[in-house]
Amino acid sequence: MADDTRRTAYTTAHIDDLPVEIDDERPTTEWKPVRRFFGIGSFGTNLARATQPGDVLTYDHTEVVAAGTRHEELFLIVSGHATYRVDGKEIDAPAGTFLYVPDPATVRGAVAREAGTTMLIVGAEPGAVFTPSEWDTEPLPS
């Protein structure tokens, strides 16, 4: 998968096939390293799935200070129900709701309103060659 440098025409996987990383700041949220799993080199993408209501899907952050990048990000609630938080404003986000944040300095985050809420995150810096963050280059969890 991610460590295989050979390219195939396509690869498929179910969400449950991806390994889970547990973050000390979000101990009950399943963080799935999508980019590393598939070996994607042109953009960052991950998935967060809540195991209980109130789980932080992504903590409030900017892409300037927190990650040292200038990424724009796109979020999608794939299943369940969440609340997006953008610069202090709460936005109701049932399944199917996108949030696009083009300005890296904008504070954004998301919290699950119900167990099983799953959010896909995609990000990259416009006009720049994608370079994974340091934390996004660690070996996949077993």
C-alpha positions as CSV (number, residue, x, y, z in Angstrom):
1,M,0.0,0.0,0.0
2,A,1.6,3.3,1.2
3,D,5.2,1.9,1.2
4,D,4.9,0.4,-2.3
5,T,6.4,2.6,-4.9
6,R,4.9,0.7,-7.8
7,R,1.8,2.5,-9.3
8,T,-1.3,0.5,-10.1
9,A,-4.3,1.7,-12.2
10,Y,-6.4,2.0,-9.0
11,T,-6.6,0.9,-5.4
12,T,-9.7,0.4,-3.3
13,A,-10.2,0.1,0.5
14,H,-13.1,0.3,2.9
15,I,-12.8,2.7,5.8
16,D,-12.5,-0.2,8.2
17,D,-9.5,-1.5,6.2
18,L,-7.4,1.6,7.1
19,P,-5.4,1.5,10.3
20,V,-6.4,3.6,13.3
21,E,-4.1,6.1,15.0
22,I,-5.1,7.4,18.4
23,D,-4.1,10.9,19.3
24,D,-3.6,11.8,23.0
25,E,-5.7,15.0,22.5
26,R,-8.6,13.0,21.0
27,P,-8.3,9.5,22.6
28,T,-11.8,8.3,21.5
29,T,-11.6,9.6,17.9
30,E,-10.3,7.2,15.3
31,W,-7.8,9.0,13.1
32,K,-7.3,7.2,9.7
33,P,-4.1,8.1,7.7
34,V,-5.6,8.0,4.2
35,R,-2.7,9.7,2.5
36,R,-0.1,7.3,3.9
37,F,-2.3,4.3,3.4
38,F,-2.7,4.9,-0.3
39,G,0.7,6.5,-0.8
40,I,-0.8,9.8,-2.1
41,G,1.9,12.3,-2.9
42,S,0.0,15.3,-4.3
43,F,-2.3,16.3,-1.4
44,G,-2.9,15.6,2.2
45,T,-6.0,13.6,3.2
46,N,-7.2,11.9,6.4
47,L,-10.3,10.6,7.9
48,A,-11.7,11.0,11.5
49,R,-14.4,8.9,13.0
50,A,-16.1,9.5,16.3
51,T,-16.7,6.6,18.7
52,Q,-19.0,8.7,20.9
53,P,-20.9,12.0,20.8
54,G,-18.7,15.0,21.6
55,D,-15.6,13.5,20.0
56,V,-13.3,16.1,18.5
57,L,-13.0,15.2,14.8
58,T,-10.4,17.9,14.3
59,Y,-9.3,20.3,17.0
60,D,-9.6,24.1,16.4
61,H,-6.5,25.1,14.4
62,T,-5.2,27.2,11.6
63,E,-2.9,25.9,8.9
64,V,-0.4,28.7,9.5
65,V,0.4,28.3,13.1
66,A,-0.5,24.7,14.0
67,A,0.9,22.9,11.0
68,G,3.5,25.4,9.7
69,T,1.9,25.2,6.3
70,R,-0.4,27.4,4.2
71,H,-2.9,24.7,3.3
72,E,-6.5,25.3,2.2
73,E,-8.7,22.6,3.5
74,L,-11.9,20.8,2.4
75,F,-14.0,18.8,5.0
76,L,-16.9,16.5,4.3
77,I,-19.1,14.8,6.9
78,V,-19.5,11.4,5.2
79,S,-21.8,10.0,7.8
80,G,-23.4,11.0,11.1
81,H,-23.8,14.6,12.3
82,A,-21.2,17.1,13.4
83,T,-20.7,20.8,14.2
84,Y,-18.1,22.7,12.3
85,R,-16.5,25.6,14.1
86,V,-15.1,28.4,12.0
87,D,-13.7,31.6,13.7
88,G,-16.0,31.1,16.6
89,K,-19.1,30.4,14.6
90,E,-20.8,27.0,14.8
91,I,-22.2,25.5,11.7
92,D,-24.6,22.5,11.8
93,A,-23.2,19.7,9.6
94,P,-25.3,16.7,9.0
95,A,-24.0,13.9,6.6
96,G,-23.2,15.3,3.2
97,T,-22.1,18.8,4.4
98,F,-18.9,20.2,3.0
99,L,-16.8,23.0,4.6
100,Y,-14.2,24.7,2.5
101,V,-11.6,26.9,4.2
102,P,-9.4,28.7,1.7
103,D,-7.6,31.0,4.1
104,P,-4.9,29.2,6.1
105,A,-5.2,31.7,8.9
106,T,-8.9,30.9,9.6
107,V,-9.5,28.9,12.7
108,R,-11.4,25.7,12.0
109,G,-12.5,22.6,13.8
110,A,-15.2,20.0,14.1
111,V,-17.0,18.0,16.8
112,A,-19.2,15.0,16.4
113,R,-22.8,15.2,17.6
114,E,-23.3,11.5,17.4
115,A,-21.2,8.3,17.6
116,G,-20.1,7.0,14.2
117,T,-19.8,10.5,12.6
118,T,-17.1,10.3,10.0
119,M,-15.3,13.2,8.4
120,L,-13.0,13.3,5.4
121,I,-10.3,16.0,5.3
122,V,-8.4,17.1,2.2
123,G,-5.7,19.8,2.1
124,A,-2.8,21.3,0.2
125,E,-1.1,24.6,-0.4
126,P,-2.2,26.2,-3.6
127,G,0.5,26.5,-6.2
128,A,3.1,24.6,-4.2
129,V,4.5,21.1,-4.4
130,F,2.9,19.1,-1.7
131,T,5.2,18.1,1.2
132,P,3.7,16.0,4.0
133,S,3.9,17.4,7.5
134,E,6.4,15.6,9.8
135,W,3.7,13.7,11.7
136,D,2.3,12.5,8.3
137,T,5.4,10.6,7.4
138,E,5.6,8.2,10.3
139,P,5.1,4.5,9.6
140,L,1.5,3.3,9.4
141,P,0.2,1.9,12.7
142,S,-0.1,-1.9,12.7
